[in-house]
Amino acid sequence: MNHRTWLAAFCVAASACVPAAAGAQDKYPSQPIRILVGFPPGSSTDVGTRLVAGKLAAELGQSVVVENRPGASSDIAARAAANAPADGYTLFVVTIANAINSSSRNPDLVDVVKSFAPVGLVGNVPNVLVAHPSRNLKSVDDLIRAAKARPGGITFASSGNGTSPHLAGELFASKAGVQLLHVPYRGSSPAMADLLGGQVAIMFAPASTALPHIQSGKLVALAAASKDRIAALPDLKTLSELGLKDFDTSVWFGLAAPEGTPEAVRRRLSAAIQSALDTPDLRAQFRAQGIEPFKAGPEETARYIRAEVDKWAEVMQAAGVKLE
């Protein structure tokens, strides 16, 4: 075969490959999709993901299976997803926990910015700053005054070192110019139990968890720790409204695919997610679980995650927090 004949044959073969590859993406999905969640069954992230998965299955015409791989602040699931083929058939539920892991710059933890291609945001669980009534803290001003009068004398509970409730407390202390004493627990349940028992003074807790205790008078709601007011507590001002600018510690979550997943596949998934979030029944189911729908496409999601990583890196550095 001479050079001219070989070149002609190559061009014919190459042109044949392009529509074949495009056709494979056009047929997506042609098999079941799995979504890896780094938290146990029954958690807000798990419940929200399963609600969305049902809608995605109907929208895409394929089964969508949710797999729980809890542990290491979602890093176990992140690693499994990052190592999966970049074909759109393995997705990962990326959360604030993964942004915090990436903020730590710990090489043993998966960097979600480098390892994943965002698909879209799905929802967030707003936090509320609550206090035990025995501490006589009726407002954020009361809390700040008490903390300034006794530096390190006000305790705040969290579900563990480096968790979002811990960093929320550190962010509050930094913005308010006070010193608080962090009391870490092994999980949110024992932290809430000790707050209800009065062993600690305050906590940043999911609104859905704290609401029954606020309504019963067992806890005092001081402020919403989210960008917007909480639907179930419409009269409760946000910390931003009370002077702590841009204070938002909502527990957000979204979907991402392994880095290298074709853009056309990610856009197909993103469109399906946004369509699902527009349905009144899903929005009602979300809000019944204390989840607010949080719509964003791939580019906006990428910007949001990078901003979260930068924000928490700054908080961790200022507070001297290290993840092991």
C-alpha positions as CSV (number, residue, x, y, z in Angstrom):
1,M,0.0,0.0,0.0
2,N,1.5,3.4,-1.0
3,H,1.4,6.5,1.2
4,R,-1.6,8.0,-0.6
5,T,-3.6,4.8,-0.4
6,W,-2.8,4.3,3.3
7,L,-3.8,7.9,4.1
8,A,-7.1,7.5,2.3
9,A,-7.8,4.3,4.2
10,F,-6.9,5.9,7.5
11,C,-9.3,8.8,6.9
12,V,-12.2,6.5,6.0
13,A,-11.5,4.5,9.2
14,A,-11.3,7.6,11.4
15,S,-14.5,9.1,10.0
16,A,-16.3,5.8,10.7
17,C,-15.1,5.8,14.3
18,V,-16.5,9.3,15.1
19,P,-20.2,8.5,14.6
20,A,-19.7,5.2,16.3
21,A,-18.4,6.9,19.5
22,A,-21.1,9.5,19.2
23,G,-23.7,6.8,18.8
24,A,-22.5,5.1,22.0
25,Q,-23.0,8.3,23.9
26,D,-26.4,8.9,22.3
27,K,-27.5,5.5,23.5
28,Y,-26.5,6.3,27.1
29,P,-27.6,4.7,29.4
30,S,-27.7,1.2,28.0
31,Q,-27.2,-0.5,31.4
32,P,-28.0,0.1,35.1
33,I,-26.3,3.0,36.8
34,R,-25.0,2.8,40.4
35,I,-24.6,5.6,42.8
36,L,-22.1,5.3,45.7
37,V,-23.0,7.0,48.9
38,G,-20.5,7.5,51.7
39,F,-23.0,7.5,54.5
40,P,-25.2,4.8,56.1
41,P,-28.7,4.0,55.1
42,G,-31.2,6.4,56.6
43,S,-29.0,9.5,56.7
44,S,-30.3,12.6,55.0
45,T,-27.8,12.2,52.1
46,D,-28.8,8.6,51.6
47,V,-32.6,9.3,51.7
48,G,-32.2,12.3,49.4
49,T,-30.1,10.2,47.0
50,R,-32.7,7.4,46.9
51,L,-35.5,9.8,46.2
52,V,-33.6,11.3,43.3
53,A,-32.5,7.8,42.0
54,G,-36.1,6.8,41.6
55,K,-36.8,9.8,39.5
56,L,-33.6,9.3,37.4
57,A,-34.5,5.7,36.7
58,A,-37.9,6.9,35.3
59,E,-36.3,9.7,33.3
60,L,-33.4,7.6,31.9
61,G,-35.2,4.4,31.4
62,Q,-32.6,2.4,33.3
63,S,-32.3,1.0,36.8
64,V,-30.4,3.3,39.2
65,V,-29.0,1.4,42.2
66,V,-27.8,3.2,45.4
67,E,-24.9,1.5,47.2
68,N,-23.9,2.6,50.7
69,R,-20.1,2.6,51.5
70,P,-19.9,4.5,54.7
71,G,-16.7,5.4,56.5
72,A,-13.8,7.9,56.7
73,S,-16.0,10.9,56.2
74,S,-17.2,9.5,52.8
75,D,-13.6,8.9,51.6
76,I,-14.1,5.1,51.2
77,A,-17.0,5.7,48.7
78,A,-15.0,8.5,47.0
79,R,-12.0,6.2,46.4
80,A,-14.2,3.4,45.0
81,A,-16.0,5.8,42.7
82,A,-12.8,7.6,41.6
83,N,-11.3,4.3,40.5
84,A,-14.4,3.2,38.5
85,P,-14.5,3.4,34.7
86,A,-15.3,6.9,33.5
87,D,-18.3,5.8,31.5
88,G,-21.2,7.3,33.4
89,Y,-22.3,4.0,35.0
90,T,-20.8,4.8,38.4
91,L,-21.7,8.0,40.1
92,F,-20.6,9.4,43.4
93,V,-22.6,11.5,45.9
94,V,-20.2,14.4,46.6
95,T,-20.9,16.3,49.9
96,I,-19.6,19.0,52.1
97,A,-17.6,16.2,53.9
98,N,-15.6,15.5,50.7
99,A,-14.9,19.2,50.3
100,I,-13.6,19.3,53.8
101,N,-11.4,16.3,53.1
102,S,-10.0,18.0,50.1
103,S,-9.5,21.2,52.1
104,S,-7.2,19.3,54.4
105,R,-4.6,18.8,51.6
106,N,-4.1,15.3,53.1
107,P,-2.6,13.1,50.3
108,D,-4.3,10.0,51.8
109,L,-7.7,11.5,51.1
110,V,-9.4,11.7,47.7
111,D,-9.3,15.2,46.2
112,V,-12.8,15.6,44.8
113,V,-11.7,18.6,42.6
114,K,-9.0,16.5,40.8
115,S,-10.7,13.1,40.8
116,F,-14.3,13.9,39.8
117,A,-16.2,15.7,37.0
118,P,-19.3,17.3,38.5
119,V,-22.7,16.4,37.2
120,G,-24.9,18.7,39.4
121,L,-26.0,19.7,42.9
122,V,-29.1,18.0,44.3
123,G,-29.9,19.3,47.8
124,N,-28.8,20.8,51.1
125,V,-29.8,20.3,54.7
126,P,-29.8,23.7,56.5
127,N,-28.2,23.9,59.9
128,V,-29.4,25.8,62.9
129,L,-27.5,27.1,65.8
130,V,-29.1,25.8,69.0
131,A,-28.4,26.2,72.7
132,H,-29.5,24.4,75.9
133,P,-32.0,26.6,77.7
134,S,-30.1,26.3,81.0
135,R,-27.4,28.5,79.6
136,N,-29.7,31.5,79.3
137,L,-28.7,32.2,75.7
138,K,-31.7,33.7,74.0
139,S,-29.9,35.3,71.0
140,V,-26.7,35.4,69.1
141,D,-25.8,38.6,70.8
142,D,-26.2,36.8,74.2
143,L,-23.9,34.1,72.9
144,I,-21.2,36.5,71.7
145,R,-21.4,38.5,74.9
146,A,-21.0,35.4,77.1
147,A,-18.2,34.1,75.0
148,K,-16.3,37.4,75.2
149,A,-16.8,37.5,78.9
150,R,-15.4,34.0,79.3
151,P,-13.0,33.1,76.5
152,G,-13.1,29.4,76.0
153,G,-15.9,29.0,78.6
154,I,-18.7,28.3,76.1
155,T,-18.7,24.7,74.8
156,F,-19.9,23.5,71.5
157,A,-20.6,19.9,70.5
158,S,-19.8,18.3,67.1
159,S,-20.0,14.9,65.5
160,G,-16.2,14.7,65.5
161,N,-12.9,16.5,64.6
162,G,-13.0,18.0,61.2
163,T,-16.7,17.4,60.6
164,S,-19.0,20.2,59.3
165,P,-20.5,20.9,62.7
166,H,-17.0,21.3,64.1
167,L,-15.9,23.7,61.3
168,A,-19.2,25.6,61.6
169,G,-18.3,26.3,65.2
170,E,-14.8,27.4,64.2
171,L,-16.2,29.6,61.5
172,F,-18.6,31.2,63.9
173,A,-15.8,31.9,66.4
174,S,-13.7,33.5,63.8
175,K,-16.4,35.7,62.4
176,A,-17.7,36.7,65.8
177,G,-14.2,37.3,67.2
178,V,-14.7,34.9,70.2
179,Q,-13.1,31.7,71.6
180,L,-15.3,28.6,72.0
181,L,-14.3,25.2,73.4
182,H,-14.8,22.4,71.0
183,V,-16.2,19.1,72.4
184,P,-16.0,16.3,69.7
185,Y,-18.2,13.2,69.9
186,R,-18.2,10.0,67.8
187,G,-21.2,10.9,65.8
188,S,-24.1,13.3,65.8
189,S,-26.4,11.2,68.1
190,P,-24.2,11.3,71.2
191,A,-23.4,15.0,70.6
192,M,-27.1,15.8,70.4
193,A,-27.8,13.7,73.5
194,D,-25.3,15.6,75.6
195,L,-26.6,18.9,74.3
196,L,-30.1,17.9,75.3
197,G,-28.7,16.9,78.7
198,G,-27.0,20.3,79.2
199,Q,-23.5,18.9,79.3
200,V,-22.6,21.3,76.4
201,A,-23.9,24.7,75.6
202,I,-24.4,25.0,71.9
203,M,-24.3,23.0,68.6
204,F,-24.7,23.5,64.9
205,A,-27.3,20.8,64.1
206,P,-29.4,19.9,61.1
207,A,-32.7,21.7,61.3
208,S,-34.6,18.5,60.7
209,T,-33.0,17.0,63.8
210,A,-33.2,20.0,66.0
211,L,-36.8,21.1,65.1
212,P,-38.7,18.7,67.4
213,H,-36.5,19.7,70.3
214,I,-36.9,23.4,69.5
215,Q,-40.7,23.0,69.3
216,S,-40.8,21.2,72.7
217,G,-38.6,23.8,74.4
218,K,-35.7,21.5,75.0
219,L,-33.5,23.6,72.8
220,V,-33.4,27.3,72.0
221,A,-32.9,28.3,68.3
222,L,-30.5,31.2,68.0
223,A,-30.1,31.5,64.2
224,A,-30.2,29.7,60.9
225,A,-26.7,28.8,59.8
226,S,-27.7,28.7,56.1
227,K,-27.7,31.1,53.2
228,D,-31.5,31.5,53.4
229,R,-34.0,31.2,56.2
230,I,-35.3,27.8,57.0
231,A,-38.7,26.9,55.7
232,A,-39.8,25.2,58.9
233,L,-38.5,28.2,61.0
234,P,-39.4,31.2,58.8
235,D,-39.1,33.8,61.6
236,L,-35.6,32.7,62.6
237,K,-33.0,35.0,61.1
238,T,-29.8,33.8,59.5
239,L,-26.4,34.5,60.9
240,S,-25.7,36.6,57.8
241,E,-28.7,38.8,58.6
242,L,-27.4,39.1,62.2
243,G,-24.1,40.5,61.0
244,L,-21.9,37.5,60.3
245,K,-21.5,38.0,56.6
246,D,-21.8,35.1,54.1
247,F,-22.3,32.5,56.9
248,D,-23.5,29.3,55.3
249,T,-22.8,25.8,56.7
250,S,-25.6,23.9,55.0
251,V,-24.8,20.2,54.4
252,W,-25.0,20.1,50.6
253,F,-24.8,17.1,48.3
254,G,-24.7,16.5,44.6
255,L,-23.6,14.0,42.0
256,A,-20.2,13.6,40.3
257,A,-18.7,11.2,37.9
258,P,-15.1,9.9,37.7
259,E,-12.8,12.4,36.0
260,G,-12.8,11.7,32.2
261,T,-16.5,10.9,31.9
262,P,-17.7,12.3,28.6
263,E,-19.3,15.7,28.7
264,A,-22.3,14.5,26.8
265,V,-23.0,11.8,29.4
266,R,-22.6,14.3,32.3
267,R,-25.0,16.8,30.6
268,R,-27.6,14.0,30.0
269,L,-27.4,13.1,33.7
270,S,-27.5,16.8,34.8
271,A,-30.6,17.5,32.7
272,A,-32.3,14.4,34.2
273,I,-31.4,15.6,37.8
274,Q,-32.8,19.1,37.2
275,S,-35.9,17.7,35.6
276,A,-36.4,15.5,38.7
277,L,-35.9,18.4,41.1
278,D,-38.6,20.4,39.3
279,T,-41.3,17.8,40.1
280,P,-43.6,18.9,42.9
281,D,-43.8,15.4,44.5
282,L,-40.0,15.2,44.8
283,R,-39.7,18.7,46.2
284,A,-42.4,17.8,48.8
285,Q,-40.6,14.6,49.7
286,F,-37.3,16.4,50.1
287,R,-38.8,19.0,52.4
288,A,-40.5,16.3,54.5
289,Q,-37.0,15.1,55.1
290,G,-35.6,18.6,55.9
291,I,-33.8,18.8,52.5
292,E,-34.0,21.8,50.3
293,P,-33.7,21.2,46.5
294,F,-30.4,22.7,45.2
295,K,-30.2,22.9,41.4
296,A,-27.0,23.5,39.6
297,G,-25.5,22.3,36.3
298,P,-21.9,20.9,35.9
299,E,-20.1,24.2,35.6
300,E,-21.9,25.9,38.5
301,T,-21.4,22.8,40.6
302,A,-17.6,22.8,39.8
303,R,-17.4,26.4,40.9
304,Y,-19.4,25.8,44.0
305,I,-17.2,22.8,45.1
306,R,-14.0,24.7,44.5
307,A,-15.3,27.7,46.6
308,E,-16.3,25.3,49.4
309,V,-12.8,23.6,49.4
310,D,-11.2,27.1,49.5
311,K,-13.5,28.3,52.3
312,W,-13.0,25.3,54.6
313,A,-9.2,25.2,53.9
314,E,-9.1,28.8,55.2
315,V,-11.1,27.9,58.3
316,M,-9.0,24.8,59.1
317,Q,-5.8,26.7,58.7
318,A,-6.9,29.5,60.9
319,A,-8.2,27.1,63.6
320,G,-5.3,24.7,63.4
321,V,-7.6,21.8,62.5
322,K,-5.9,18.7,61.0
323,L,-7.6,15.6,59.6
324,E,-5.9,12.2,60.3
